[in-house]
Each structure stands twice: as structure tokens, then as C-alpha cells.
Amino acid sequence: MSDDNSIQLNINMPPVANNAPVRMCGVKQETQLDGNVQFFDTSFEVPKPREDVKFNDVGFFVYEDRRRVAVGFNITRFLEGPSIEVNITNDNGEPAGTLTVIETGDPNFSLTMHLRDKNPTDLYHVEATLYYATPDTERKNVYTHKATFDVSKPGEQ
């Protein structure tokens, strides 16, 4: 401990090639040549209250088999973890997949969904909703994002 009451924390990290950024638990960490780790990226925004939480982006990665899609979420920083509901329908309006995430702790993550419709189409429509709910309160939707992806074009969309 120094005279100014600050605490220095040294963490032994495995070497990282070319001083590349490292992601751990959803927090970007810059590994310096001296082995120090910067846990907080000051360019991050201030965590928001429930009513200001939204999707910054929702992205898709279609797998070669055309029956799976990774859905990537980038959410504003939040004070309380929101829940997420995703519904995918094919171009005929038939349900193809659903996903529910309860009170996420990470604002940036992805999950793979399987498309289970009986009559597959090329185009799929997505509705992703951020919401808050508890056993004692009614569900309150705070943000909805709608998008379309094309399974005939595997890769990132």
C-alpha cells in the first residue's frame, strides 16, 4: 500500500500474443507487456436503468447446415439484468424457434438457435424483446428489435 491509500493489484496472466485484447467474463481487458491488467474500459457507457436498456445490435451467423443460427446480442450497459425473449418465424409465418434468457448478467453474448419448422424457407423473421419481470410483478417490455436473415447465405448477417 502506498501513502495515498491506493491498492495495487498484480495478477499473473498467461502470455498473450502481440499484446492482444483479452475477453474474460464479458469485460474487455487490456494486457500490457508488464503483466498488469486493466479491468475497466473507460470507453464503456454508464450502466442504464430499466427504462433505458435496449439492444445496440442483434446479429446473426447462419451455419452451413441452414438449420442453425447463432444470435448475437449487444445490449446497453444495465444496472439490472434484463430478460430476453426471441421468436423466429419462417417466411410462411410458421414458428421456427424460440429462446428465453432470464436476467442476463452479460451485455454482449451469443447463443445458437435451431430452426425447427417443418417447411423451411430461405427468409426468417426475428422478434427479440428485452423485458423485466419477477414472480411478484407483471412483465414489462422495454425494447423490441425486429430483423430478417436469409439461410441461403451462410455466414454473418
QUIRA-V611801 format. One line per field, one symbol per residue. ss: DSSP state (@ for helix, = for strand, . for the rest). psi: psi as a letter, one per 20 degrees, with the letter a starting at -180 (. if undefined). A space follows every 10 residues. Layout:
ss: ???
psi: ???
This chain:
ss: .......... ......@@@. .===..==== =.....==.. .......=.@ @@..====== ==.....=== =====..=.. ..======== ....====== =......=== ====...... ..======== ====..==== ========== ....==.
psi: prhjkqpppp poqqqppkkq qqppkjpppo prhjiqpohp oiiqrpqqrg ijprphqprq opqhijjqpp oppoqqqqhp prqpppppqa ijjpphqqpp ppmqipiorq qpqpojqhnq rgpqppoppp rpqrhiqqpo phpppprqqo iimqap.
